[in-house]
Amino acid sequence: PEILLDLLNSFPDFKGRRKIKKLKILNPILLPSKKNYKNTILDIQAESIRGEKFLIEMQSSPQQGFTERVLFNWSKLFSSSLKMG
């Protein structure tokens, strides 16, 4: 985790107040919910110094349905941050 944290923080987008302070591996292997759907491997949740939470995903090639998957994963992350009331 420390090496991954250093690697991610070397990118220009993660400088200053956007520097990542914490990484969490959510679930290294998620089996597809339907036949012929893609497996998801190694979802990483990150948190910046100022408390922003985001997901990190890497692709080795273009993936069909990428936009929909990003929106779905974002909605899970957003809804999990909501507090009661």
N, C-alpha and C positions, 0 to 999 in steps of 0.2 A: 504493500500500500504506500509506503514512503517513497519508493521510486516512481510509482505512478503519479503521486501527488507532485513530486518535483517536475516530472515530465509535463503534466498539464499546466502547472504554474509557469512553465517556460514559454507558453504561448502568449502573444501580446494581449489577447482579450482578457487574460487573467492576471493583470498587473494592478498594483495599488489596492483600492478597496474591493476590487473584484477577485482578489487573490483567494484561491480555494484553501479553506482551513480544515475541511473534514470530508472524507470519502466514506461511502457505505456501499458495499455490494449487496444489492437488494435480493437477488435470486440468480445464482450463476446459470441455471438451466430452467427455462420455462417451456414445457411441452405445449404444442399447438392445441387449441381448443377444438379445432375441426380438421378433418382429413385434408391433406394438401396445403395446409397453412405452414408458414415458416416457423422454425424454432427460434426463440430469442435466447441469446446466451450472454451472460455477464452484463446485466443492467447495473449501472453505477449511478448513485445519487451523490451529488456534491453540494457543499454549502460554502458560500463565500464568507469573507471576514464580516461583511455587513449583513449577513443573514439570508441572502438570496439562496434559494434552493433550485437546483436544476439537474436534469439527467444528462449523462454522457453516453453517446453511442458512436461506435465506429463501424464503417462498412468497408468491405474489401471490393465491392462492385455495386453498381446501381441496383436498387431493390424496388420491385413493384410494390406499390402501396405505402411507400415511405412517408408521404405527407399524412396519410390517415393514421399510421402507427405513431408518428410523432405527436399528433393532436391527441390521440387516445392516451398515450403515456403522460403527456402534459396534464390532461384532465385528471388523471389519477393522482399525480403529484399535487396539483392545485387543491383538489377536494380533500386530500389528506391533511392539508395545512389549515383548513377551516376550523374555527373554534365554535363551541356550542353557544347559542344565543345570537 
